[in-house]
């Protein structure tokens, strides 16, 4: 869910890995390289379901070289690879899993198609300079994404429960009822202050940014007039406030002297769901962008028809349309470095695949470091990565159940906050629930629903570290730590829900993330706070090695990782090619 789509995802550790029926159309499937193992080992688990061990015993199929190799098919990696293919580069994406999408893939079991991560989106249909970064990439690839639109989600908080609507006026009614007139006045004061700043926050299209001095042409000169116009329209006071865009959003809250507890708690919740940190750690620019998307006239939320996997499908189609290649079950064992230069990768099984121009890692900063020979990485770089704080992990619950007895007006999204006093980032305190089949019925068999509930990056990995997934201790902890999810689901679905009638019940843990997403400690990503530190850039101390994804600027979340992939792709081509692309998509 996570406000603009920032959530980790996974295939639960008892699902046999296989391709969903609907992942690709036949044309896409015929062009996708799928090296398969002839003797994948299946391990019995305590719940009786097998889990396929990801191995690669067959040689890599296809040309064992490319201009650019991208490690990982997450949103950032696919955006980078798709744009590189659009730039007429020979690009190859290597994915360890047998499904593309990384932390945004979808999976199917017993006819239920589950979102395993992001499910709350906006801005897919927007176009032009101020569009969502992912929408800009899809536009560049000539891909559309049909969506259902809606404008609200259910909120269950200590003060009560209500249907929270986006838009400039509806939320005021809820505030007056549940928080009082003072909260209404402070919320209006906040909107009056931040909405005018959105023009400055959105004046520079993400697709125009690159990681070298060419940015002075593609971004600086090209968009300087509109940026200056934005500052002029804001006046001296507004322009002064705009200097805080790269500071924590809390500074704007404090400067406005907003003291109402509900307002401060609500803003903390929004910022935590957006970026994994509270308002004292999220960039003001990120929050202002979100406010402009959610509280302007005519705004709406969007859900991709056929599930969030449709986003991945669209990116894969765009990649392949321009000749890019995707190889699944191709596990990168290490990045090969010669004379300080990344020249390719070595796969499990020993095969070398050469990169003539660059290697791009879409893995986390910690997992990328583990792919490199220690002797070639400067100690200062190693130390910076090792000391970067991490967000915690997740508990997940995926359900497939009978819709009989469930109210017909059930909404897609529900947020449960058990208490404000511990903070929204406390473990077991906030639960997010998505029931996407209410908008896209094809995700479940007729008369059924699919549901995904999770604790958003608040589950301590330390509780799980070292546990054997087959052990009774693991099973008992799993049952204990998932109880908060079951209670939240029962609250959201009401008395008509009977969990004994669920045909599919899947519980995922931090160990699930670590294993299937190959995420260090199952983490959500770096817990980097604005004003204290900044997300790393995309280049590395290793020549020809670049990074994109949630460990790099601009940070966590689908729009952010899409922007990071675009920045890397732009940086690997000439300024003239980059400018031609901007002209072609009309920004």
C-alpha positions in Angstrom: 0.0 0.0 0.0 2.3 2.6 1.4 1.3 5.9 -0.1 2.4 6.0 -3.7 3.6 2.5 -3.6 6.4 1.9 -1.3 6.3 -1.6 0.1 8.4 -4.7 0.1 6.9 -7.9 -1.2 7.7 -11.6 -1.5 6.6 -15.1 -2.4 5.8 -16.8 0.9 8.2 -19.5 1.8 5.8 -22.3 1.3 4.7 -21.4 -2.3 6.1 -23.5 -5.0 7.7 -21.0 -7.4 6.0 -21.0 -10.8 4.9 -18.5 -13.4 1.3 -17.2 -13.1 -0.9 -17.9 -16.1 -1.4 -14.3 -16.7 2.1 -12.9 -16.2 2.8 -12.3 -19.9 1.0 -12.6 -23.2 2.3 -15.1 -25.7 4.4 -12.6 -27.6 6.2 -11.5 -24.5 6.7 -15.1 -23.4 8.4 -16.1 -26.6 11.0 -13.4 -26.3 11.8 -13.9 -22.6 14.9 -16.1 -21.8 14.0 -18.6 -19.2 16.9 -20.8 -18.3 15.5 -23.6 -16.2 17.1 -26.1 -13.8 16.7 -29.8 -14.7 16.9 -30.9 -11.1 15.5 -28.2 -8.8 15.4 -29.6 -5.3 12.1 -29.4 -3.4 12.2 -29.1 0.4 9.3 -30.2 2.6 8.2 -27.5 5.0 6.3 -27.8 8.3 3.1 -26.7 6.7 3.2 -29.5 4.1 3.9 -27.3 1.1 7.0 -27.7 -1.0 9.3 -24.8 -1.9 11.5 -24.9 -4.9 15.1 -24.1 -4.3 16.4 -21.5 -6.8 19.3 -23.0 -8.6 20.8 -22.8 -12.0 22.4 -25.9 -13.4 21.9 -25.3 -17.1 24.1 -22.9 -19.0 22.9 -19.4 -19.6 20.8 -19.3 -22.7 21.5 -16.6 -25.3 24.3 -14.2 -26.2 26.6 -14.1 -23.1 27.3 -10.4 -23.3 25.5 -7.1 -23.5 26.3 -3.4 -23.6 24.7 -3.1 -20.1 23.9 -5.8 -17.6 21.2 -5.0 -15.0 21.2 -7.2 -11.9 17.6 -7.6 -10.7 14.2 -7.0 -12.3 12.7 -4.8 -9.6 10.9 -1.6 -10.7 14.1 0.4 -10.7 16.0 -2.2 -12.7 13.2 -2.6 -15.3 12.9 1.2 -15.7 16.6 1.5 -16.2 16.8 -1.4 -18.6 13.7 -0.3 -20.6 15.0 3.2 -21.1 18.4 1.8 -22.1 16.7 -0.4 -24.7 14.8 2.7 -25.9 18.2 4.4 -26.2 19.2 1.5 -28.5 21.6 -0.1 -26.1 21.9 -3.9 -25.9 20.7 -4.5 -22.4 20.3 -7.7 -20.5 18.4 -8.1 -17.2 19.5 -11.0 -15.0 16.9 -12.1 -12.4 17.5 -14.8 -9.8 13.7 -15.5 -9.2 11.6 -17.2 -11.8 9.2 -14.2 -11.7 10.1 -10.6 -12.7 9.3 -7.6 -10.5 11.5 -7.9 -7.5 9.8 -6.3 -4.6 6.7 -5.6 -6.8 6.1 -9.1 -8.3 2.7 -10.8 -8.2 2.1 -14.5 -7.7 -0.8 -16.9 -8.2 -2.0 -19.9 -6.2 -5.2 -21.9 -6.5 -6.6 -19.3 -8.9 -6.0 -16.3 -6.6 -3.6 -13.7 -7.9 -1.9 -11.8 -5.1 -0.1 -8.5 -4.9 2.9 -9.2 -2.8 3.9 -5.6 -2.3 2.7 -2.2 -3.7 -1.0 -1.7 -4.1 -1.7 2.0 -3.6 -0.8 4.2 -6.5 -1.6 7.5 -8.1 -0.4 9.4 -11.1 -0.3 6.6 -13.7 -2.5 8.5 -16.1 -0.7 11.8 -15.6 1.5 13.2 -18.4 3.9 16.0 -18.9 6.7 17.5 -16.8 4.9 17.0 -13.5 3.9 13.3 -14.0 4.7 10.4 -11.8 8.3 9.2 -12.7 7.0 5.7 -13.4 4.3 7.2 -15.7 7.0 9.1 -17.5 9.0 5.9 -18.1 6.0 4.0 -19.3 5.2 6.9 -21.6 8.8 6.8 -23.0 8.3 3.0 -23.6 5.0 3.5 -25.3 3.1 1.5 -22.7 -0.2 2.3 -21.2 -1.6 0.9 -17.9 -5.4 0.7 -17.6 -6.5 1.5 -14.0 -9.6 1.6 -11.9 -9.9 4.9 -10.0 -11.2 5.7 -6.5 -10.9 8.4 -3.9 -10.9 6.9 -0.3 -9.6 4.3 2.1 -10.9 3.2 5.5 -9.1 4.3 8.6 -9.3 2.6 12.0 -7.6 4.8 14.7 -8.0 5.2 18.4 -10.3 8.2 17.8 -12.7 6.1 15.7 -13.1 4.7 12.2 -14.0 6.6 9.1 -13.7 6.7 5.3 -10.9 9.0 4.6 -11.3 10.8 1.2 -8.6 12.5 -0.8 -9.3 15.9 -2.3 -9.3 19.5 -1.0 -12.4 19.5 1.1 -13.7 16.0 2.2 -11.0 15.4 4.9 -12.0 18.5 6.8 -15.4 16.8 7.7 -13.6 13.9 9.2 -11.2 16.1 11.1 -14.0 18.1 12.6 -15.8 15.0 13.8 -12.9 13.0 15.1 -10.3 15.6 16.0 -12.1 18.9 16.5 -12.1 22.4 15.1 -8.5 23.1 16.1 -7.3 20.2 13.9 -9.4 21.6 11.0 -7.7 25.0 11.3 -4.2 23.6 11.5 -4.8 21.3 8.5 -6.1 24.2 6.5 -3.0 26.2 7.5 -0.8 23.3 6.4 -2.4 23.0 3.0 -2.3 26.7 2.4 1.5 26.6 3.1 2.6 23.5 1.2 0.4 23.4 -1.9 1.9 26.6 -3.4 5.3 24.9 -2.9 4.3 22.0 -5.1 5.1 23.9 -8.3 8.7 24.2 -7.2 8.8 20.6 -5.9 7.5 19.4 -9.3 9.2 21.8 -11.7 12.0 19.5 -12.6 10.8 16.3 -14.3 12.5 13.2 -12.9 13.1 11.9 -16.5 15.3 15.0 -17.1 17.9 14.2 -14.4 21.2 12.5 -15.1 24.3 11.8 -13.0 26.9 13.9 -14.8 27.4 17.5 -15.8 25.1 17.0 -18.8 22.3 17.6 -16.3 23.0 21.3 -16.7 21.6 20.9 -20.2 18.9 18.3 -19.9 17.5 19.7 -16.6 19.1 23.0 -15.7 18.8 25.0 -19.0 15.7 23.2 -20.2 13.6 23.8 -17.1 15.2 26.9 -15.6 12.4 29.2 -16.9 9.6 27.2 -15.4 11.5 26.9 -12.1 12.1 30.6 -12.0 8.5 31.3 -12.9 7.4 29.0 -10.0 9.5 30.9 -7.5 8.2 34.3 -8.8 4.6 33.2 -8.4 5.3 32.2 -4.8 6.6 35.6 -3.9 9.5 36.2 -1.4 7.9 34.3 1.5 7.1 31.3 -0.7 10.5 31.3 -2.3 12.1 31.4 1.2 9.9 28.4 2.2 11.0 26.5 -0.9 14.6 26.4 0.4 13.3 23.8 2.9 12.3 21.3 0.2 15.5 19.3 0.9 15.0 19.5 4.6 12.8 17.3 6.9 9.1 17.9 6.5 8.9 18.3 10.3 10.7 21.7 9.9 7.8 23.0 7.9 5.3 21.6 10.5 7.3 23.3 13.3 7.7 26.6 11.4 3.9 26.7 11.1 3.5 26.1 14.8 1.2 23.2 14.3 0.6 21.6 17.7 -2.6 19.6 17.4 -1.7 16.0 18.3 -4.0 14.5 15.7 -2.5 16.5 12.9 1.1 15.7 13.9 0.2 12.0 14.3 -1.6 11.9 10.9 1.4 13.6 9.1 3.7 11.1 10.8 1.6 8.3 9.5 1.5 9.6 5.9 5.3 10.2 5.9 6.0 6.8 7.4 3.9 5.0 4.8 5.5 7.1 2.0 9.2 6.7 2.9 9.6 4.4 5.9 10.4 7.3 8.3 8.3 9.8 10.2 8.0 13.5 9.4 11.4 14.2 11.1 13.1 12.1 8.5 11.2 12.5 5.2 12.2 15.1 2.6 9.8 18.0 2.5 9.8 17.8 -1.3 8.5 14.2 -1.2 5.7 15.1 1.2 4.7 18.2 -0.8 4.6 16.1 -4.0 2.3 13.7 -2.2 0.1 16.5 -0.9 -0.3 18.0 -4.3 -1.3 14.6 -5.7 -3.8 13.9 -3.0 -5.3 17.2 -2.0 -5.8 19.1 -5.2 -9.2 19.4 -7.0 -10.1 16.4 -9.1 -7.4 14.1 -7.7 -7.9 10.3 -7.5 -6.1 7.1 -6.6 -5.5 4.4 -9.1 -5.3 0.6 -9.1 -3.9 -1.2 -12.1 -6.5 -3.6 -13.6 -5.3 -7.2 -13.3 -3.2 -6.3 -10.3 0.1 -4.6 -9.5 1.8 -7.3 -11.6 0.4 -5.4 -14.6 2.9 -2.7 -13.8 5.8 -5.2 -14.1 4.2 -6.7 -17.3 4.1 -3.2 -18.9 7.7 -2.6 -18.1 8.8 -6.0 -19.5 6.8 -5.4 -22.7 8.5 -2.0 -23.1 11.9 -3.6 -22.5 11.3 -6.4 -25.0 9.7 -4.1 -27.6 13.0 -2.2 -28.0 15.1 -5.4 -28.1 16.0 -5.7 -24.4 16.4 -9.1 -22.8 15.2 -10.6 -19.6 16.7 -13.8 -18.2 14.9 -15.4 -15.2 16.5 -17.9 -12.8 19.8 -16.4 -13.6 21.4 -15.9 -10.3 24.4 -13.5 -10.2 27.0 -15.0 -7.9 29.4 -12.0 -8.2 30.4 -8.9 -10.1 33.6 -9.4 -12.0 36.1 -6.5 -11.6 39.3 -6.2 -13.6 41.7 -3.2 -13.1 39.1 -1.4 -11.1 36.5 -1.8 -13.8 33.3 -3.9 -13.7 33.5 -6.0 -16.8 30.6 -8.4 -16.3 29.1 -10.9 -13.9 29.6 -14.6 -13.0 26.5 -16.7 -12.6 25.8 -19.5 -10.3 27.3 -22.5 -12.1 30.4 -20.4 -13.2 29.3 -18.9 -16.5 30.7 -15.4 -17.2 28.5 -12.8 -18.9 30.4 -9.8 -20.2 29.2 -6.2 -19.9 30.8 -4.0 -22.6 29.8 -0.6 -21.1 28.4 -1.0 -17.6 26.9 -3.2 -14.9 23.9 -1.8 -13.0 22.9 -3.3 -9.7 19.2 -3.1 -8.7 20.0 -5.0 -5.5 20.2 -3.2 -2.1 23.4 -1.5 -1.1 24.3 -4.3 1.3 23.6 -7.1 -1.2 25.5 -5.3 -3.9 28.5 -5.0 -1.6 28.4 -8.8 -1.1 28.6 -9.4 -4.8 32.0 -7.5 -5.0 35.5 -8.8 -4.2 36.4 -7.1 -0.9 39.9 -6.2 -2.1 38.6 -3.9 -4.9 36.2 -1.9 -2.7 37.6 1.0 -0.7 37.3 0.5 3.0 35.5 3.9 3.4 32.8 2.8 1.0 32.4 -0.6 2.7 32.2 1.1 6.1 29.6 3.6 4.9 27.3 0.8 3.6 27.8 -1.3 6.7 26.9 1.6 9.0 23.9 2.8 7.1 20.8 2.1 9.3 18.2 -0.2 8.0 14.4 -0.1 8.1 12.9 -3.2 9.8 11.2 -6.0 7.9 7.6 -7.2 7.6 4.9 -9.7 8.6 2.5 -10.5 5.8 -0.8 -12.3 5.5 -2.2 -13.3 2.1 -5.7 -14.7 2.1 -8.1 -16.1 -0.6 -11.6 -16.3 0.8 -15.3 -16.5 0.1 -16.9 -13.0 -0.4 -20.3 -14.3 0.9 -21.3 -12.4 4.0 -18.8 -9.6 3.3 -20.4 -6.2 2.8 -20.8 -5.2 -0.8 -19.4 -1.7 -0.3 -16.0 -3.0 1.0 -13.2 -0.7 0.0 -9.9 -1.7 -1.4 -7.7 -0.2 1.3 -7.8 -0.1 5.2 -5.3 1.3 7.7 -5.4 0.2 11.3 -3.5 2.2 13.9 -3.6 0.4 17.3 -2.2 3.4 19.3 -0.5 6.8 18.7 1.5 6.8 21.9 4.1 4.3 20.7 4.6 6.0 17.4 3.6 4.8 13.9 7.0 3.2 13.5 6.6 0.9 16.5 6.3 -2.9 15.8 2.8 -4.4 15.7 1.2 -1.0 15.8 0.1 -0.2 12.3 -1.4 -2.7 9.9 -2.2 -2.1 6.2 -4.8 -4.1 4.4 -5.5 -4.3 0.7 -8.4 -6.1 -1.0 -7.7 -5.4 -4.7 -10.4 -7.8 -6.0 -13.0 -5.3 -5.1 -11.7 -3.2 -8.1 -10.3 -6.0 -10.2 -12.5 -9.0 -9.8 -10.4 -11.2 -12.1 -7.8 -11.5 -9.3 -9.9 -14.1 -7.6 -12.3 -16.9 -8.6 -15.9 -15.8 -9.0 -17.5 -14.9 -5.6 -14.1 -14.7 -3.9 -11.7 -12.1 -2.7 -7.9 -11.8 -2.4 -6.4 -9.9 0.6 -3.0 -8.7 1.6 -2.3 -7.4 5.1 1.1 -6.4 6.5 3.0 -4.5 9.1 4.8 -1.8 7.1 8.6 -2.2 7.7 8.3 -2.5 11.5 9.0 -6.2 12.2 12.3 -6.6 14.0 14.6 -9.0 12.2 16.4 -9.8 15.4 13.3 -11.8 16.6 13.8 -14.2 13.6 17.5 -14.3 13.0 19.0 -17.7 13.1 15.7 -19.6 13.3 15.2 -22.8 11.3 12.1 -22.4 9.2 11.2 -26.0 9.8 11.3 -25.7 13.6 8.4 -25.6 16.0 9.9 -22.4 17.4 9.6 -20.7 14.0 6.0 -21.9 13.6 5.0 -20.7 17.1 6.6 -17.3 16.5 4.9 -17.1 13.1 1.5 -17.7 14.7 2.2 -15.2 17.5 3.5 -12.4 15.4 0.8 -12.8 12.7 -2.1 -12.5 15.3 -2.1 -8.7 15.0 -2.7 -9.1 11.2 -5.7 -11.5 11.8 -7.2 -9.0 14.3 -6.9 -6.1 11.9 -8.4 -8.2 9.0 -11.4 -9.2 11.2 -11.9 -5.6 12.2 -11.8 -4.4 8.5 -14.0 -7.2 7.0 -16.5 -7.3 9.8 -18.5 -10.1 11.4 -19.2 -11.7 8.0 -15.6 -12.8 7.7 -14.8 -16.4 8.8 -11.1 -17.2 8.5 -11.9 -20.9 8.7 -13.4 -20.5 5.3 -10.2 -19.1 3.7 -9.1 -21.3 0.9 -5.6 -19.8 1.0 -3.8 -18.7 4.1 -0.2 -17.6 3.7 2.0 -16.0 6.4 5.3 -14.4 5.5 8.1 -13.4 7.8 11.4 -11.4 7.6 13.1 -14.7 6.8 10.8 -14.9 3.8 12.1 -11.6 2.5 15.7 -12.5 3.1 15.4 -15.7 1.2 13.2 -14.9 -1.8 14.0 -11.2 -2.3 17.6 -11.7 -1.3 17.3 -8.6 0.9 19.9 -8.3 3.6 18.2 -9.0 6.9 14.9 -8.9 5.1 15.0 -5.1 5.3 12.6 -2.6 3.7 15.6 -0.4 2.7 17.9 2.2 4.2 16.5 4.2 7.1 18.1 7.4 6.0 16.7 10.6 7.5 16.6 13.9 5.7 18.8 16.5 7.2 20.9 13.8 8.9 22.2 12.1 5.8 21.3 11.6 2.1 20.6 8.7 -0.1 23.7 7.7 -2.1 24.1 8.7 -5.7 24.2 6.1 -8.5 27.9 5.8 -9.3 30.3 3.7 -7.2 34.0 3.6 -6.6 34.2 0.8 -9.2 34.3 2.2 -12.7 31.4 1.1 -14.9 29.4 -0.1 -11.9 26.2 1.8 -11.1 23.3 1.2 -8.6 19.6 2.0 -8.8 16.7 1.2 -6.6 15.7 2.0 -3.0 19.3 2.2 -1.8 19.9 5.2 -4.0 18.6 8.7 -4.6 15.7 9.6 -4.4 14.9 6.7 -2.0 12.2 4.3 -1.1 8.9 3.8 -2.9 7.8 3.0 -6.5 8.0 6.6 -7.9 11.4 7.0 -6.3 12.9 3.7 -7.6 11.5 4.4 -11.0 13.3 7.8 -11.0 16.5 6.2 -9.8 16.4 3.7 -12.7 15.8 6.5 -15.2 18.7 8.6 -13.8 21.1 5.7 -14.3 19.9 5.0 -17.9 20.1 8.7 -18.8 23.7 8.9 -17.4 24.8 6.0 -19.7 23.9 7.8 -22.9 24.9 11.1 -24.5 23.2 14.4 -23.7 21.8 14.5 -27.3 20.2 11.1 -26.9 18.7 12.1 -23.6 17.4 15.4 -25.0 15.8 13.6 -28.0 13.9 11.3 -25.6 12.6 14.3 -23.6 11.4 15.8 -26.8 9.8 12.6 -27.9 7.7 12.3 -24.7 6.8 16.0 -24.7 8.6 17.1 -21.5 
